[in-house]
Amino acid sequence: MANAQQARRVVITDKNARAFVEKILVANGVPSENALIVADCLVQADLRGVDSHGINRIPSYMARIRNGVLSASASPLVKQVTPAVVQIDGQNSFGFLGAKIGMEKCIEMASTFGIGMASVKGSNHFGMSAWIVQQAVDAGMMSLVFTNSSPALPVWGGKEKLIGVSPIACGAPAGDMPFILDMAPSVAARGKIYKAKRRGEKIPLDWALDAQGRPTDDPAAALEGVMLPMGGPKGSALAIMMDVFSGVFSGAAFAGHVTNPYDPSKPADVGHFLVAIKPDLFMSMKEFEDRMQYLYKRVTESEKAQGVEQIFFPGEIEQRVRRERLQSGIPYAEAEIEALNDEALKVGVSPLPT
């Protein structure tokens, strides 16, 4: 059954996917300029192959809007704290908005002062962290992008869900192949388990435990249990670090009090922490880029272990997938298309063109 469902895919162009999502958002009360940002960020995730954070998130977002726990019409408020620091109140708007504005401000401040920092509270899920890193890379900046999230991991030695699977992301410009790291402190991102559940697929046994603490390949059982941190206590400590910088520091929810994006019962109050840094603070930009290029070559041309065909730089695989999907389209599971079309039907938007 899982293999049959996995084989059924519908290919959509990024242009059609973006326009379709924009229409659903606007029909649900999102201002058009904000809808464009949200739709583009979701489609960028699908283009990079991060399908767990793409337009399939729309049904859960719309459920939160309908239940009044995510503000469709709100826009973030910006407060200048110091010349190089801003605080952003997301006003319970989409996380994409606060993150985008925050990084824009960081880039602007870093252009003048060498570094810019933004703290965001009162926010929501902002999808794939790599799109914010890419925003900085496109401006020629290095960056750090942190966020916290709802409980999914036990702390090392514990058994209850307490800390979020909060991604660690950072990047640096490097010509055609920038360094972009976007990773969860768990063995796998929780969004991948939700994706497997939607698609009727199994998950690897080392991703999560069920409610009884047993390894499971059933995504539904995994979601009732706990995710497993990568590297044991190291992954647990990294997840706590995300909560310190994104939650404690910002004034947002923390210590297990962030609401799951699939839970439409109350606001999420997610926190983010963003930093942009000028790469040429200590050397010329050309020297920095040359050094990054040397690092890329050393990494990708290093001696391969047995059975390895190619070594990739962080973010390189996603860049390749993006180029391919821009040409051939984005593959979605039929169940995902049906769920999106159900959302379209609720607000009188035409089905997704295939």
LOKERO-169913 format. One record per residue (C-alpha): residue number from 0; x, z negated, y; residue in three letters. Coordinates in steps of 0.05 Angstrom, whole numbers, plus 5000, padded with zeros to 4 digits. Example, Ala and Ser with C-alpha at 12.3 -4.5 7.8 and 13.67 -1.06 7.14 Angstrom:
[rec 0; [5246; 4844; 4910]; "ALA"]
[rec 1; [5273; 4857; 4979]; "SER"]
//
This chain:
[rec 0; [5000; 5000; 5000]; "MET"]
[rec 1; [5055; 4981; 5049]; "ALA"]
[rec 2; [5094; 5044; 5034]; "ASN"]
[rec 3; [5032; 5087; 5045]; "ALA"]
[rec 4; [5019; 5054; 5111]; "GLN"]
[rec 5; [5092; 5059; 5131]; "GLN"]
[rec 6; [5090; 5134; 5117]; "ALA"]
[rec 7; [5032; 5147; 5165]; "ARG"]
[rec 8; [5059; 5158; 5234]; "ARG"]
[rec 9; [5031; 5191; 5296]; "VAL"]
[rec 10; [5082; 5220; 5345]; "VAL"]
[rec 11; [5067; 5213; 5419]; "ILE"]
[rec 12; [5108; 5238; 5478]; "THR"]
[rec 13; [5134; 5184; 5525]; "ASP"]
[rec 14; [5097; 5217; 5583]; "LYS"]
[rec 15; [5030; 5213; 5547]; "ASN"]
[rec 16; [5043; 5142; 5523]; "ALA"]
[rec 17; [5061; 5119; 5594]; "ARG"]
[rec 18; [5000; 5152; 5626]; "ALA"]
[rec 19; [4953; 5124; 5573]; "PHE"]
[rec 20; [4978; 5053; 5582]; "VAL"]
[rec 21; [4975; 5058; 5658]; "GLU"]
[rec 22; [4901; 5077; 5653]; "LYS"]
[rec 23; [4884; 5019; 5608]; "ILE"]
[rec 24; [4920; 4970; 5654]; "LEU"]
[rec 25; [4887; 4997; 5717]; "VAL"]
[rec 26; [4819; 4995; 5683]; "ALA"]
[rec 27; [4832; 4921; 5668]; "ASN"]
[rec 28; [4845; 4905; 5741]; "GLY"]
[rec 29; [4920; 4915; 5747]; "VAL"]
[rec 30; [4941; 4948; 5813]; "PRO"]
[rec 31; [4967; 5018; 5801]; "SER"]
[rec 32; [5038; 5003; 5826]; "GLU"]
[rec 33; [5043; 4944; 5778]; "ASN"]
[rec 34; [5011; 4983; 5721]; "ALA"]
[rec 35; [5066; 5036; 5729]; "LEU"]
[rec 36; [5120; 4983; 5721]; "ILE"]
[rec 37; [5089; 4950; 5660]; "VAL"]
[rec 38; [5074; 5017; 5626]; "ALA"]
[rec 39; [5144; 5043; 5639]; "ASP"]
[rec 40; [5178; 4980; 5612]; "CYS"]
[rec 41; [5137; 4981; 5548]; "LEU"]
[rec 42; [5150; 5055; 5536]; "VAL"]
[rec 43; [5225; 5045; 5549]; "GLN"]
[rec 44; [5225; 4995; 5491]; "ALA"]
[rec 45; [5192; 5047; 5445]; "ASP"]
[rec 46; [5242; 5100; 5467]; "LEU"]
[rec 47; [5300; 5054; 5449]; "ARG"]
[rec 48; [5270; 5041; 5381]; "GLY"]
[rec 49; [5251; 4969; 5398]; "VAL"]
[rec 50; [5180; 4982; 5372]; "ASP"]
[rec 51; [5165; 4907; 5368]; "SER"]
[rec 52; [5164; 4904; 5444]; "HIS"]
[rec 53; [5130; 4970; 5462]; "GLY"]
[rec 54; [5060; 4992; 5479]; "ILE"]
[rec 55; [5033; 4959; 5416]; "ASN"]
[rec 56; [5035; 4895; 5458]; "ARG"]
[rec 57; [4977; 4920; 5501]; "ILE"]
[rec 58; [4920; 4891; 5459]; "PRO"]
[rec 59; [4949; 4821; 5463]; "SER"]
[rec 60; [4962; 4828; 5538]; "TYR"]
[rec 61; [4891; 4852; 5550]; "MET"]
[rec 62; [4862; 4795; 5509]; "ALA"]
[rec 63; [4899; 4747; 5555]; "ARG"]
[rec 64; [4871; 4782; 5616]; "ILE"]
[rec 65; [4800; 4780; 5589]; "ARG"]
[rec 66; [4808; 4706; 5575]; "ASN"]
[rec 67; [4833; 4692; 5645]; "GLY"]
[rec 68; [4901; 4665; 5624]; "VAL"]
[rec 69; [4942; 4724; 5651]; "LEU"]
[rec 70; [4928; 4748; 5722]; "SER"]
[rec 71; [4918; 4823; 5724]; "ALA"]
[rec 72; [4919; 4828; 5800]; "SER"]
[rec 73; [4974; 4778; 5818]; "ALA"]
[rec 74; [5042; 4796; 5844]; "SER"]
[rec 75; [5103; 4749; 5845]; "PRO"]
[rec 76; [5124; 4711; 5907]; "LEU"]
[rec 77; [5198; 4709; 5928]; "VAL"]
[rec 78; [5233; 4651; 5963]; "LYS"]
[rec 79; [5304; 4658; 5989]; "GLN"]
[rec 80; [5340; 4594; 5969]; "VAL"]
[rec 81; [5411; 4612; 5992]; "THR"]
[rec 82; [5441; 4679; 6013]; "PRO"]
[rec 83; [5457; 4693; 5940]; "ALA"]
[rec 84; [5399; 4658; 5905]; "VAL"]
[rec 85; [5324; 4671; 5902]; "VAL"]
[rec 86; [5268; 4634; 5868]; "GLN"]
[rec 87; [5208; 4674; 5844]; "ILE"]
[rec 88; [5140; 4646; 5828]; "ASP"]
[rec 89; [5108; 4696; 5780]; "GLY"]
[rec 90; [5038; 4672; 5800]; "GLN"]
[rec 91; [5019; 4682; 5726]; "ASN"]
[rec 92; [5029; 4757; 5732]; "SER"]
[rec 93; [5061; 4803; 5681]; "PHE"]
[rec 94; [5132; 4781; 5665]; "GLY"]
[rec 95; [5156; 4852; 5678]; "PHE"]
[rec 96; [5140; 4845; 5752]; "LEU"]
[rec 97; [5178; 4780; 5765]; "GLY"]
[rec 98; [5237; 4805; 5724]; "ALA"]
[rec 99; [5241; 4872; 5760]; "LYS"]
[rec 100; [5235; 4842; 5829]; "ILE"]
[rec 101; [5284; 4787; 5809]; "GLY"]
[rec 102; [5337; 4836; 5786]; "MET"]
[rec 103; [5326; 4880; 5848]; "GLU"]
[rec 104; [5340; 4819; 5891]; "LYS"]
[rec 105; [5401; 4800; 5848]; "CYS"]
[rec 106; [5429; 4870; 5857]; "ILE"]
[rec 107; [5417; 4869; 5931]; "GLU"]
[rec 108; [5451; 4801; 5939]; "MET"]
[rec 109; [5509; 4819; 5893]; "ALA"]
[rec 110; [5522; 4882; 5935]; "SER"]
[rec 111; [5536; 4836; 5994]; "THR"]
[rec 112; [5562; 4772; 5963]; "PHE"]
[rec 113; [5590; 4795; 5897]; "GLY"]
[rec 114; [5538; 4757; 5856]; "ILE"]
[rec 115; [5463; 4746; 5860]; "GLY"]
[rec 116; [5420; 4699; 5820]; "MET"]
[rec 117; [5345; 4693; 5809]; "ALA"]
[rec 118; [5304; 4640; 5775]; "SER"]
[rec 119; [5232; 4657; 5755]; "VAL"]
[rec 120; [5175; 4609; 5738]; "LYS"]
[rec 121; [5101; 4618; 5725]; "GLY"]
[rec 122; [5115; 4683; 5689]; "SER"]
[rec 123; [5096; 4716; 5624]; "ASN"]
[rec 124; [5127; 4757; 5568]; "HIS"]
[rec 125; [5172; 4811; 5597]; "PHE"]
[rec 126; [5181; 4853; 5535]; "GLY"]
[rec 127; [5250; 4880; 5517]; "MET"]
[rec 128; [5306; 4847; 5556]; "SER"]
[rec 129; [5349; 4910; 5553]; "ALA"]
[rec 130; [5307; 4945; 5606]; "TRP"]
[rec 131; [5327; 4893; 5657]; "ILE"]
[rec 132; [5400; 4899; 5637]; "VAL"]
[rec 133; [5393; 4974; 5644]; "GLN"]
[rec 134; [5364; 4964; 5714]; "GLN"]
[rec 135; [5429; 4929; 5733]; "ALA"]
[rec 136; [5473; 4980; 5697]; "VAL"]
[rec 137; [5439; 5037; 5735]; "ASP"]
[rec 138; [5458; 5001; 5799]; "ALA"]
[rec 139; [5531; 4995; 5776]; "GLY"]
[rec 140; [5524; 4920; 5763]; "MET"]
[rec 141; [5541; 4872; 5707]; "MET"]
[rec 142; [5485; 4825; 5689]; "SER"]
[rec 143; [5459; 4765; 5650]; "LEU"]
[rec 144; [5385; 4764; 5630]; "VAL"]
[rec 145; [5355; 4701; 5598]; "PHE"]
[rec 146; [5284; 4681; 5583]; "THR"]
[rec 147; [5250; 4627; 5543]; "ASN"]
[rec 148; [5191; 4636; 5496]; "SER"]
[rec 149; [5140; 4600; 5454]; "SER"]
[rec 150; [5159; 4556; 5395]; "PRO"]
[rec 151; [5182; 4593; 5334]; "ALA"]
[rec 152; [5247; 4560; 5311]; "LEU"]
[rec 153; [5261; 4489; 5287]; "PRO"]
[rec 154; [5321; 4457; 5319]; "VAL"]
[rec 155; [5378; 4450; 5268]; "TRP"]
[rec 156; [5359; 4396; 5219]; "GLY"]
[rec 157; [5285; 4397; 5239]; "GLY"]
[rec 158; [5225; 4429; 5207]; "LYS"]
[rec 159; [5174; 4438; 5264]; "GLU"]
[rec 160; [5168; 4498; 5311]; "LYS"]
[rec 161; [5200; 4474; 5375]; "LEU"]
[rec 162; [5247; 4524; 5407]; "ILE"]
[rec 163; [5231; 4597; 5423]; "GLY"]
[rec 164; [5264; 4659; 5395]; "VAL"]
[rec 165; [5290; 4671; 5465]; "SER"]
[rec 166; [5333; 4734; 5474]; "PRO"]
[rec 167; [5403; 4733; 5501]; "ILE"]
[rec 168; [5419; 4795; 5541]; "ALA"]
[rec 169; [5476; 4820; 5584]; "CYS"]
[rec 170; [5509; 4885; 5604]; "GLY"]
[rec 171; [5563; 4922; 5641]; "ALA"]
[rec 172; [5568; 4994; 5666]; "PRO"]
[rec 173; [5617; 5037; 5628]; "ALA"]
[rec 174; [5604; 5110; 5643]; "GLY"]
[rec 175; [5562; 5146; 5591]; "ASP"]
[rec 176; [5560; 5087; 5543]; "MET"]
[rec 177; [5547; 5022; 5579]; "PRO"]
[rec 178; [5553; 4955; 5544]; "PHE"]
[rec 179; [5482; 4928; 5532]; "ILE"]
[rec 180; [5472; 4867; 5488]; "LEU"]
[rec 181; [5400; 4845; 5474]; "ASP"]
[rec 182; [5393; 4798; 5415]; "MET"]
[rec 183; [5351; 4741; 5390]; "ALA"]
[rec 184; [5383; 4675; 5368]; "PRO"]
[rec 185; [5343; 4681; 5303]; "SER"]
[rec 186; [5359; 4724; 5243]; "VAL"]
[rec 187; [5306; 4772; 5269]; "ALA"]
[rec 188; [5263; 4776; 5331]; "ALA"]
[rec 189; [5192; 4748; 5320]; "ARG"]
[rec 190; [5163; 4813; 5348]; "GLY"]
[rec 191; [5191; 4848; 5286]; "LYS"]
[rec 192; [5148; 4803; 5243]; "ILE"]
[rec 193; [5086; 4819; 5283]; "TYR"]
[rec 194; [5103; 4892; 5277]; "LYS"]
[rec 195; [5111; 4886; 5201]; "ALA"]
[rec 196; [5043; 4851; 5198]; "LYS"]
[rec 197; [5009; 4906; 5238]; "ARG"]
[rec 198; [5040; 4960; 5194]; "ARG"]
[rec 199; [5027; 4926; 5127]; "GLY"]
[rec 200; [5101; 4920; 5113]; "GLU"]
[rec 201; [5143; 4866; 5079]; "LYS"]
[rec 202; [5200; 4829; 5114]; "ILE"]
[rec 203; [5268; 4808; 5086]; "PRO"]
[rec 204; [5268; 4740; 5052]; "LEU"]
[rec 205; [5321; 4712; 5099]; "ASP"]
[rec 206; [5280; 4721; 5163]; "TRP"]
[rec 207; [5231; 4662; 5159]; "ALA"]
[rec 208; [5200; 4606; 5118]; "LEU"]
[rec 209; [5126; 4597; 5104]; "ASP"]
[rec 210; [5086; 4535; 5122]; "ALA"]
[rec 211; [5113; 4500; 5059]; "GLN"]
[rec 212; [5185; 4515; 5077]; "GLY"]
[rec 213; [5195; 4570; 5026]; "ARG"]
[rec 214; [5229; 4637; 5039]; "PRO"]
[rec 215; [5175; 4691; 5046]; "THR"]
[rec 216; [5171; 4767; 5051]; "ASP"]
[rec 217; [5099; 4763; 5076]; "ASP"]
[rec 218; [5097; 4770; 5153]; "PRO"]
[rec 219; [5030; 4732; 5158]; "ALA"]
[rec 220; [5059; 4674; 5119]; "ALA"]
[rec 221; [5122; 4676; 5161]; "ALA"]
[rec 222; [5081; 4670; 5225]; "LEU"]
[rec 223; [5048; 4608; 5197]; "GLU"]
[rec 224; [5117; 4579; 5183]; "GLY"]
[rec 225; [5182; 4581; 5222]; "VAL"]
[rec 226; [5235; 4633; 5240]; "MET"]
[rec 227; [5306; 4620; 5216]; "LEU"]
[rec 228; [5362; 4614; 5268]; "PRO"]
[rec 229; [5423; 4659; 5259]; "MET"]
[rec 230; [5485; 4621; 5240]; "GLY"]
[rec 231; [5448; 4557; 5228]; "GLY"]
[rec 232; [5465; 4506; 5283]; "PRO"]
[rec 233; [5497; 4560; 5326]; "LYS"]
[rec 234; [5432; 4599; 5332]; "GLY"]
[rec 235; [5393; 4536; 5345]; "SER"]
[rec 236; [5441; 4516; 5401]; "ALA"]
[rec 237; [5436; 4585; 5433]; "LEU"]
[rec 238; [5360; 4579; 5432]; "ALA"]
[rec 239; [5364; 4511; 5467]; "ILE"]
[rec 240; [5412; 4542; 5518]; "MET"]
[rec 241; [5359; 4594; 5535]; "MET"]
[rec 242; [5309; 4537; 5547]; "ASP"]
[rec 243; [5358; 4501; 5593]; "VAL"]
[rec 244; [5372; 4560; 5638]; "PHE"]
[rec 245; [5303; 4593; 5636]; "SER"]
[rec 246; [5257; 4533; 5629]; "GLY"]
[rec 247; [5287; 4468; 5652]; "VAL"]
[rec 248; [5326; 4500; 5710]; "PHE"]
[rec 249; [5269; 4543; 5736]; "SER"]
[rec 250; [5212; 4493; 5734]; "GLY"]
[rec 251; [5175; 4534; 5682]; "ALA"]
[rec 252; [5150; 4507; 5615]; "ALA"]
[rec 253; [5203; 4485; 5565]; "PHE"]
[rec 254; [5214; 4442; 5503]; "ALA"]
[rec 255; [5160; 4476; 5462]; "GLY"]
[rec 256; [5107; 4483; 5517]; "HIS"]
[rec 257; [5111; 4558; 5530]; "VAL"]
[rec 258; [5048; 4592; 5504]; "THR"]
[rec 259; [5053; 4647; 5452]; "ASN"]
[rec 260; [5038; 4716; 5482]; "PRO"]
[rec 261; [4988; 4727; 5426]; "TYR"]
[rec 262; [4951; 4662; 5443]; "ASP"]
[rec 263; [4896; 4677; 5494]; "PRO"]
[rec 264; [4877; 4604; 5505]; "SER"]
[rec 265; [4921; 4584; 5564]; "LYS"]
[rec 266; [4974; 4609; 5613]; "PRO"]
[rec 267; [5044; 4619; 5585]; "ALA"]
[rec 268; [5088; 4593; 5644]; "ASP"]
[rec 269; [5150; 4630; 5618]; "VAL"]
[rec 270; [5215; 4622; 5655]; "GLY"]
[rec 271; [5271; 4673; 5667]; "HIS"]
[rec 272; [5342; 4669; 5692]; "PHE"]
[rec 273; [5375; 4732; 5720]; "LEU"]
[rec 274; [5445; 4745; 5748]; "VAL"]
[rec 275; [5477; 4809; 5776]; "ALA"]
[rec 276; [5552; 4813; 5787]; "ILE"]
[rec 277; [5594; 4866; 5822]; "LYS"]
[rec 278; [5645; 4893; 5772]; "PRO"]
[rec 279; [5697; 4908; 5825]; "ASP"]
[rec 280; [5707; 4837; 5850]; "LEU"]
[rec 281; [5777; 4831; 5820]; "PHE"]
[rec 282; [5798; 4904; 5813]; "MET"]
[rec 283; [5775; 4973; 5834]; "SER"]
[rec 284; [5713; 5001; 5803]; "MET"]
[rec 285; [5754; 5057; 5771]; "LYS"]
[rec 286; [5801; 5007; 5739]; "GLU"]
[rec 287; [5741; 4967; 5713]; "PHE"]
[rec 288; [5709; 5030; 5684]; "GLU"]
[rec 289; [5776; 5051; 5653]; "ASP"]
[rec 290; [5783; 4983; 5620]; "ARG"]
[rec 291; [5711; 4987; 5594]; "MET"]
[rec 292; [5725; 5056; 5566]; "GLN"]
[rec 293; [5788; 5030; 5532]; "TYR"]
[rec 294; [5747; 4972; 5502]; "LEU"]
[rec 295; [5695; 5022; 5477]; "TYR"]
[rec 296; [5748; 5065; 5443]; "LYS"]
[rec 297; [5783; 5005; 5412]; "ARG"]
[rec 298; [5716; 4979; 5384]; "VAL"]
[rec 299; [5688; 5044; 5358]; "THR"]
[rec 300; [5753; 5072; 5332]; "GLU"]
[rec 301; [5777; 5009; 5297]; "SER"]
[rec 302; [5791; 5011; 5223]; "GLU"]
[rec 303; [5726; 5012; 5184]; "LYS"]
[rec 304; [5708; 4966; 5127]; "ALA"]
[rec 305; [5693; 4996; 5059]; "GLN"]
[rec 306; [5627; 5033; 5059]; "GLY"]
[rec 307; [5621; 5036; 5135]; "VAL"]
[rec 308; [5613; 5106; 5163]; "GLU"]
[rec 309; [5613; 5090; 5238]; "GLN"]
[rec 310; [5624; 5031; 5284]; "ILE"]
[rec 311; [5578; 5026; 5344]; "PHE"]
[rec 312; [5585; 4993; 5412]; "PHE"]
[rec 313; [5528; 4943; 5430]; "PRO"]
[rec 314; [5469; 4985; 5455]; "GLY"]
[rec 315; [5497; 5051; 5428]; "GLU"]
[rec 316; [5447; 5059; 5371]; "ILE"]
[rec 317; [5389; 5047; 5419]; "GLU"]
[rec 318; [5417; 5099; 5467]; "GLN"]
[rec 319; [5419; 5150; 5411]; "ARG"]
[rec 320; [5348; 5134; 5390]; "VAL"]
[rec 321; [5325; 5142; 5462]; "ARG"]
[rec 322; [5356; 5211; 5467]; "ARG"]
[rec 323; [5323; 5232; 5402]; "GLU"]
[rec 324; [5254; 5205; 5421]; "ARG"]
[rec 325; [5256; 5237; 5489]; "LEU"]
[rec 326; [5262; 5303; 5453]; "GLN"]
[rec 327; [5218; 5292; 5392]; "SER"]
[rec 328; [5168; 5239; 5414]; "GLY"]
[rec 329; [5155; 5166; 5394]; "ILE"]
[rec 330; [5128; 5151; 5324]; "PRO"]
[rec 331; [5072; 5100; 5321]; "TYR"]
[rec 332; [5035; 5072; 5260]; "ALA"]
[rec 333; [4962; 5096; 5254]; "GLU"]
[rec 334; [4939; 5023; 5258]; "ALA"]
[rec 335; [4975; 5015; 5324]; "GLU"]
[rec 336; [4942; 5077; 5353]; "ILE"]
[rec 337; [4874; 5052; 5329]; "GLU"]
[rec 338; [4884; 4985; 5363]; "ALA"]
[rec 339; [4905; 5019; 5428]; "LEU"]
[rec 340; [4845; 5066; 5426]; "ASN"]
[rec 341; [4800; 5006; 5415]; "ASP"]
[rec 342; [4827; 4978; 5481]; "GLU"]
[rec 343; [4815; 5045; 5514]; "ALA"]
[rec 344; [4743; 5046; 5489]; "LEU"]
[rec 345; [4729; 4977; 5519]; "LYS"]
[rec 346; [4745; 5002; 5589]; "VAL"]
[rec 347; [4722; 5075; 5585]; "GLY"]
[rec 348; [4791; 5107; 5579]; "VAL"]
[rec 349; [4800; 5170; 5537]; "SER"]
[rec 350; [4835; 5160; 5470]; "PRO"]
[rec 351; [4910; 5169; 5466]; "LEU"]
[rec 352; [4925; 5244; 5462]; "PRO"]
[rec 353; [4963; 5262; 5399]; "THR"]
//
